[in-house]
Amino acid sequence: MTHNITIHTPEEIEAMRRIGRQASELLDFITPYVKAGVTTKYLDDLMDEYTIKHLGAVSACKGYQPEGMTPYPCSTCISVNHVICHGIPSEKKVLKKGDIVNIDITITKDGFFGDNSRMFIVGKPTIAGKRIVDAAFGCMWAGIEAVKPGNCFNDIGIACQNFCAPLGVSIVHEYGGHGIGRVFHGEPHVCHVPIKTPTATFEPGMIFTVEPMVNAGKRHILDLADGWTVVTKDKSLSAQWELEVLVTETGYDILTVSKDSPEPPEWVKGWKKPSFD
């Protein structure tokens, strides 16, 4: 352990690579179903069934209960438009053309966790919707590109902030990435904005998520009465992408990757998506 951050063994890394790929495949599976007229609960039910029957795993979200909170009632988080995170799937929430949708899933199998999220645009995108979805994608990759031995976790926050500032968008401060492996949420907390306190340096074998939440307006959040859903205080659009990152001897690798997962931006130098043919 380094600053209580787990350094994973080669065997654990391979186990994380397997569950990470399956977590990404779950998002591949749901992609064609994200369309106008479907409810978010319908999507949640489809993913729960696929997780159990086809992946041989279970949702880590259903029943998840941090101290002082009510158990999370569904298998996935589906956050639409101005919902920042932890949107609870509902029969009442029907997707419409132009919506932007974040689907965040975590599955567990054989004692390991796989966690990732993607943005989806329903039908023809609005200019504002596409802009914030693209900004969040670039922000995530800017943070990931800062990962290499010798750098520290604060370099992620610096890179994310430097990417977003010229775009006039804001990064949520209250939520961040986290260590992951044999636990769902482990050390460290990964800030996506610069902080003043010292942070740990990257070491090979560390695994964590990079998952900035980016708002089209101001960064401030509002917690809804259901105890889970978080929205933008100014009702502006919000977007988030999430990947699991492994620190290697020379840089980083992505563990939540599958055949249909999105390619990184052209300017990314540290990683190339592998072939699944």
Secondary structure, 3 states (H helix, E strand, C coil): CECCECCCCHHHHHHHHHHHHHHHHHHHHHHHHCCCCCEHHHHHHHHHHHHHHCCCCEECCCCCCCCCCCCCCCCCEEEECCEEECCCCCCCCECCCCCEEEEEEEEEECCEEEEEEEEEECCCCCHHHHHHHHHHHHHHHHHHHCCCCCCECHHHHHHHHHHHHHHCCEECCCCCEEECCCCCCEEEEECCCCCCCCCCECCCCCEEEECCEEECCCCCEEECCCCCCEEECCCCCEEECEEEEEECCCCEEECCCCCCCCCCCCCCCCCCCCCCC
